[in-house]
Amino acid sequence: MPGVRGPSDYSQEPPRHPSLRINSKACLFPLHHISFFAYLFPRFVVIIIVYDKYGDGFAQDVQPFNAEPHRSDLVHSYVTPVDLFYKRNHGPIPVVDDIERYSVSISGLVENPRRLSMKDIRMLPKDDVTATLQCAGNRRTAMSKTRTVKGVGWDVSALGNAVWGGAKLADVLELVGIPKLASSTKSGGKHVEFVSVDRCKEENGGPYKASIPLAQATNPQADVLLAYEMNGELLNRDHGYPLRVVVPGVIGARSVKWLDSINVIAEECQGFFMQKDYKMFPPSVNWDNINWSTRKPQMDFPVQSAICSLEDVNVVKPGKVTVRGYAVSGGGRGIERVDVSVDGGKTWVEASRYQKIGTPYIADDASSDKWAWVLFETTVDVSNNFDIVAKAVDSAANVQPENVEDIWNLRGILNTSWHKVQVRVGRSNM
């Protein structure tokens, strides 16, 4: 694409925050910094396999950069700082050579195909939408302890909450003759496909792509954006500069970054990540009997919560312990309740929930951000060894399942089981 290109190697990766936990073999930094990282961040255990491909003193890996913040960093603020927002990539980060030449084509089953520059998009009304994006594989590492799964080994932090700024897709589609709330075009278009500049091996070197139904794309209340800002600033390269799609309430895989083109099509996108990944299968399906065509692509994500103020195993002094974390549900559903137990789920207390400081949170109320997570907090008394458990209930009365075994699937997606951490009373010798 003129102005923006997808490089074929990882030699032009952007800088990242040093506290991010690298979850895949994906890094580019001076080799002499390896010992520096190990010294400055002793709480992180990162296994790095690198080689000096170009003989220039830099470590060059051959995998995409995938990383998440430490779980405790997530609950410091309602809006996640850009540097600490999880990074999910499928190839080298695209490079912008000339923003003035960059444009997005809109074509397919439309009356008036056209190409839009960034200036054209910025001339449309700007909306700010606070929305949580979550990787479908969030909490995959815990699921893999039950049975092995394939995928990036995420802890509980493969999500983040940001204020996205840009033009509503419904307004953009009106420019090519598709009215708001349309579910099909005159030519039979029923889906909107987003194609990235990003190139990935799963597409045999082709672009990453995904789609959503046209009815969702043309609905202003769905708040689907062509975003060029994140938390009041221009998108950075890791998060899709110069333009990305944000589809609130849906797994992050559908919010395509580095947008190249938009196609209005009759059937859903046939790309790899729509047809052969990010689908929810029952525990009985394995890699020998899987039939990808029997399941639809995953869109909304189920109700989810996680404790972030404590690690998986904790040694604490007797007394009071504060339990903080997040809860979120897909489809714009609010969080009705977050329950916390200190006896493995026999009895529960309800945690306080909040979004914006000074504004009471009411699920599904106009004063609340419907696409965003809530943070929760409660204080418990500690005197003996026990497990702390958290589970959330959304405004449709959906509740997290107790056991991960019941929702295990071979790709390790949508681990929304009760989140548990161990607390041991005593003196730490760690």
C-alpha positions in Angstrom: 0.0 0.0 0.0 1.3 3.5 -0.8 2.6 5.2 2.3 2.5 2.1 4.6 4.2 -1.3 4.1 4.4 -4.6 5.9 8.1 -5.5 6.3 9.3 -9.0 5.8 11.5 -9.1 8.9 11.6 -7.8 12.5 14.5 -5.3 12.1 12.2 -2.2 12.4 10.2 -3.1 15.5 9.1 -0.2 17.7 10.4 0.3 21.3 8.3 -1.3 24.1 7.9 -0.8 27.8 10.5 -2.9 29.6 8.1 -4.3 32.2 6.0 -6.1 29.6 6.0 -9.8 29.9 7.0 -11.4 26.6 4.8 -14.4 25.9 6.3 -15.4 22.5 9.7 -15.6 21.0 9.5 -12.0 19.7 12.0 -9.4 20.5 14.5 -7.0 19.0 16.9 -5.3 21.3 20.7 -5.0 21.8 22.2 -8.2 23.1 24.0 -6.4 25.9 20.6 -5.4 27.3 19.7 -9.0 28.2 21.5 -9.0 31.5 20.2 -5.5 32.2 16.6 -6.8 31.9 17.3 -9.7 34.2 18.7 -7.4 36.8 16.1 -4.6 36.7 13.1 -6.8 36.6 13.8 -9.8 38.9 10.1 -10.7 39.3 9.8 -11.6 35.7 11.0 -14.9 34.3 11.5 -14.6 30.6 13.1 -17.3 28.5 14.6 -15.7 25.4 15.9 -17.6 22.5 17.7 -15.3 20.1 20.4 -15.2 17.5 22.4 -12.4 16.0 21.1 -12.9 12.5 22.8 -9.8 11.0 26.0 -9.8 13.0 25.3 -6.3 14.2 25.0 -7.0 17.9 21.2 -7.1 17.9 19.0 -10.0 18.9 16.6 -10.8 16.0 13.8 -13.2 16.6 11.6 -14.6 13.9 8.3 -14.6 15.7 5.7 -11.8 16.3 5.9 -9.7 19.4 3.2 -10.8 21.9 3.4 -9.4 25.4 1.2 -8.4 28.4 1.7 -6.2 31.5 2.1 -7.6 34.9 -1.4 -8.3 36.4 -0.9 -5.8 39.2 -0.3 -3.0 36.7 -3.8 -3.5 35.2 -5.7 -2.3 38.3 -3.8 0.9 38.8 -6.2 2.8 36.6 -9.5 2.4 34.8 -8.0 3.5 31.5 -4.9 1.3 30.6 -1.8 3.3 29.7 -0.8 2.8 26.1 2.6 1.4 27.0 1.0 -1.2 29.3 -1.7 -2.3 26.9 -1.2 -5.9 25.8 0.4 -6.5 22.4 -0.9 -9.1 20.0 0.7 -9.4 16.6 0.9 -11.9 13.8 3.9 -10.6 11.9 6.3 -7.7 11.8 4.9 -4.3 12.7 4.0 -2.3 9.5 6.1 0.8 8.8 4.6 4.2 7.8 6.8 5.8 5.1 4.5 8.6 4.0 1.3 9.3 5.9 0.2 11.7 3.1 0.0 8.9 0.6 -1.9 6.5 2.9 -5.5 5.7 2.1 -8.1 3.1 2.7 -10.2 1.6 -0.2 -13.8 0.7 0.3 -15.1 -1.6 -2.4 -17.0 -4.8 -3.1 -20.8 -5.0 -3.1 -21.3 -1.3 -2.9 -22.8 1.4 -5.1 -20.0 3.9 -4.9 -16.6 2.4 -4.3 -14.0 5.0 -3.2 -10.7 5.5 -1.5 -10.4 7.6 1.6 -7.3 9.5 2.9 -6.7 10.2 6.5 -7.9 13.7 5.8 -11.2 12.4 4.5 -11.7 10.2 7.6 -10.8 13.0 10.0 -13.4 15.2 8.3 -16.2 12.9 9.6 -17.6 13.4 13.1 -15.2 12.1 15.7 -16.4 9.8 18.4 -14.6 8.7 21.5 -15.5 5.2 22.7 -14.2 3.6 25.9 -13.9 -0.1 25.2 -12.0 -3.1 26.6 -10.3 -5.2 24.0 -9.5 -8.8 25.1 -7.5 -11.5 23.3 -9.6 -14.6 23.0 -6.6 -16.5 24.5 -6.6 -14.5 27.7 -5.9 -16.9 30.7 -4.7 -19.6 28.3 -1.8 -20.6 30.5 -4.2 -21.7 33.2 -6.2 -23.7 30.8 -3.1 -25.5 29.5 -2.5 -26.8 33.0 -5.5 -29.0 32.6 -4.6 -30.3 29.1 -2.1 -29.0 26.6 -3.4 -26.3 24.2 -1.9 -24.5 21.3 -1.4 -20.7 21.4 0.4 -17.8 23.0 0.7 -18.5 26.7 -1.2 -15.6 28.2 -1.6 -15.0 31.9 -4.6 -12.8 33.0 -3.5 -9.6 31.3 -4.2 -10.1 27.6 -6.7 -7.3 27.7 -6.8 -3.5 28.3 -9.3 -0.7 28.5 -8.7 2.4 26.3 -10.5 5.5 25.0 -10.6 5.0 21.2 -11.1 8.0 19.0 -12.1 8.0 15.4 -14.9 7.9 12.9 -17.9 5.6 13.3 -17.9 2.9 10.6 -21.6 3.6 10.0 -20.7 7.1 8.9 -17.9 5.9 6.7 -20.1 3.3 5.0 -22.7 6.0 4.2 -20.0 7.6 1.9 -20.3 4.5 -0.4 -24.1 4.5 -0.4 -24.9 2.1 2.5 -27.4 3.7 4.9 -27.4 3.3 8.6 -29.0 0.1 10.0 -28.7 -1.7 6.7 -28.3 -5.4 6.9 -27.6 -5.9 3.2 -26.7 -3.9 0.2 -28.6 -3.9 -3.1 -25.8 -6.1 -4.6 -26.2 -8.6 -1.8 -23.4 -7.5 0.6 -24.1 -8.8 4.2 -20.6 -8.7 5.8 -17.9 -6.1 6.1 -14.3 -7.4 5.7 -11.3 -5.6 7.1 -7.9 -6.3 5.4 -4.7 -5.3 7.1 -1.3 -4.2 5.8 0.0 -6.8 8.2 1.4 -9.9 6.6 1.3 -13.2 8.5 2.5 -16.8 7.9 -1.0 -18.2 8.7 -2.2 -16.5 5.5 0.8 -17.8 3.6 2.4 -14.3 3.6 -1.0 -12.7 2.8 -2.7 -10.1 4.9 -4.5 -10.5 8.2 -8.2 -10.1 7.8 -11.5 -10.5 9.6 -15.2 -9.5 9.2 -18.3 -8.5 11.0 -22.0 -8.6 9.9 -23.1 -5.5 7.9 -25.9 -5.0 10.4 -23.4 -4.5 13.1 -21.2 -2.2 11.0 -24.0 0.1 10.1 -25.5 0.4 13.5 -24.3 3.6 15.2 -25.2 2.1 18.6 -22.6 -0.7 18.0 -19.9 2.0 18.2 -17.6 0.3 15.6 -14.8 2.7 14.9 -12.1 3.4 12.4 -9.8 4.7 15.1 -6.8 6.9 14.8 -6.5 7.8 18.5 -5.9 5.9 21.7 -6.2 7.6 25.0 -6.3 11.0 23.4 -3.1 10.5 21.4 -2.3 9.2 17.9 -2.2 5.5 17.7 1.3 4.1 18.0 2.7 1.5 15.7 2.0 -1.5 18.0 -1.7 -0.6 18.2 -2.4 0.1 14.5 -1.0 3.4 13.4 -2.2 5.1 11.3 -5.7 3.5 11.3 -7.4 0.5 12.9 -10.8 -1.0 13.4 -12.2 -1.2 16.9 -15.2 -3.5 17.4 -16.4 -3.2 21.0 -17.7 -6.2 22.9 -16.1 -8.7 20.5 -12.8 -10.7 20.8 -9.8 -8.6 19.9 -9.1 -10.7 16.8 -11.8 -8.8 14.9 -10.4 -5.3 15.6 -8.0 -5.3 12.7 -5.0 -3.0 12.9 -3.1 -1.2 10.2 -6.2 -1.0 7.9 -5.5 -1.4 4.2 -9.0 -1.9 2.8 -12.7 -2.5 3.6 -14.6 -5.0 1.4 -18.4 -5.4 1.5 -19.0 -9.1 0.8 -21.8 -11.6 0.6 -20.4 -14.2 3.0 -18.2 -13.8 6.1 -14.5 -13.5 5.6 -12.7 -16.7 4.5 -9.4 -15.8 6.1 -7.5 -18.1 8.4 -8.3 -16.4 11.6 -12.0 -16.5 10.8 -12.3 -20.0 9.5 -9.4 -22.0 11.1 -8.8 -20.3 14.4 -10.7 -18.5 17.2 -13.6 -21.0 17.2 -15.0 -22.6 20.4 -15.0 -26.4 20.4 -16.1 -28.8 23.1 -13.5 -30.7 25.2 -14.1 -33.9 23.1 -12.6 -32.3 20.0 -8.8 -32.8 19.4 -6.4 -32.2 16.5 -7.2 -35.6 15.0 -11.0 -35.1 14.8 -11.4 -31.4 14.4 -13.7 -30.1 11.7 -13.4 -26.3 11.5 -16.5 -25.9 9.4 -18.8 -27.1 12.2 -18.3 -24.0 14.3 -18.9 -20.3 13.5 -16.2 -17.7 14.2 -16.2 -16.5 17.7 -17.4 -12.9 18.1 -18.7 -11.8 21.6 -16.7 -12.9 24.6 -18.4 -14.4 27.7 -18.4 -12.8 31.2 -14.8 -12.8 32.6 -13.0 -11.7 35.8 -9.6 -12.1 37.3 -7.8 -11.1 40.5 -4.9 -8.8 39.8 -3.6 -7.7 43.2 -2.4 -11.2 44.1 -0.2 -13.7 42.3 -1.2 -17.4 41.7 0.6 -18.3 45.0 1.0 -15.7 47.8 2.6 -15.6 51.3 1.0 -13.0 53.5 1.0 -11.9 57.1 -2.2 -12.6 59.2 -4.6 -9.7 58.9 -6.5 -8.0 56.2 -5.8 -8.5 52.5 -7.2 -6.3 49.7 -8.4 -8.1 46.7 -8.6 -6.1 43.4 -9.2 -7.1 39.9 -11.3 -6.6 36.7 -14.6 -7.9 35.3 -15.9 -7.6 31.8 -18.5 -9.1 29.5 -18.9 -9.0 25.7 -21.8 -7.6 23.7 -22.2 -4.4 25.8 -23.4 -6.3 28.8 -22.7 -4.7 32.1 -21.4 -6.4 35.2 -24.1 -6.9 37.8 -22.0 -8.5 40.5 -18.5 -9.7 41.4 -18.4 -12.3 44.1 -15.3 -13.1 46.1 -14.8 -16.2 48.3 -12.1 -17.1 50.8 -13.1 -20.7 51.3 -12.9 -22.0 47.8 -16.4 -21.0 46.8 -18.5 -22.2 49.8 -19.4 -18.7 50.8 -19.2 -15.4 49.0 -19.0 -11.7 49.6 -19.9 -9.1 47.0 -17.0 -6.8 45.9 -17.5 -3.1 45.2 -17.4 -2.2 41.5 -16.4 1.0 39.8 -15.3 2.6 36.5 -14.9 6.3 36.7 -13.9 7.8 40.1 -16.7 9.7 41.7 -19.4 8.2 39.5 -21.4 5.2 40.9 -21.3 2.2 38.6 -24.7 0.9 37.6 -24.7 -2.0 35.1 -26.3 -1.0 31.7 -27.0 2.6 32.9 -26.4 5.5 30.6 -23.8 6.9 33.0 -21.6 3.8 32.6 -19.3 2.7 29.8 -21.1 -0.3 28.3 -18.2 -1.6 26.3 -15.7 -1.3 29.2 -14.6 -3.4 32.1 -15.3 -2.6 35.7 -12.7 -2.8 38.4 -13.6 -4.5 41.7 -12.3 -4.4 45.2 -12.9 -6.0 48.6 -11.0 -6.6 51.8 -10.8 -10.0 53.4 -9.5 -11.3 56.8 -6.6 -13.7 56.6 -5.8 -16.1 59.4 -5.3 -19.5 57.7 -4.2 -20.9 54.4 -6.9 -20.7 51.8 -7.8 -20.1 48.2 -9.4 -16.7 47.1 -11.9 -17.1 44.3 -13.6 -14.5 42.1 -16.5 -14.8 39.7 -18.6 -12.3 37.9 -22.2 -12.1 36.8 -23.2 -9.9 33.9 -26.5 -8.0 33.4 -28.0 -11.0 31.4 -27.3 -13.2 34.5 -24.5 -15.1 32.7 -22.0 -16.3 35.3 -18.5 -17.7 35.0 -18.3 -21.5 35.1 -16.6 -23.0 38.1 -14.2 -25.5 36.4 -11.9 -24.9 33.5 -12.2 -28.6 32.6 -15.8 -28.0 31.5 -14.7 -25.4 28.9 -11.4 -26.7 27.9 -10.8 -26.5 24.1 -7.8 -27.3 22.0 -7.0 -23.7 21.1 -7.2 -22.5 24.7 -9.6 -19.7 24.1 -12.3 -18.1 26.3 -11.0 -19.4 29.7 -13.6 -17.7 31.8 -13.6 -20.2 34.7 -13.5 -19.0 38.3 -10.2 -17.3 38.9 -8.4 -18.7 41.9 -5.3 -17.7 43.8 -3.6 -19.4 46.8 -2.9 -17.5 50.0 -0.5 -19.0 52.6 -0.1 -17.3 56.0 3.4 -17.1 57.2 6.7 -15.5 56.5 7.9 -15.5 52.9 11.3 -17.1 52.1 11.0 -16.3 48.4 
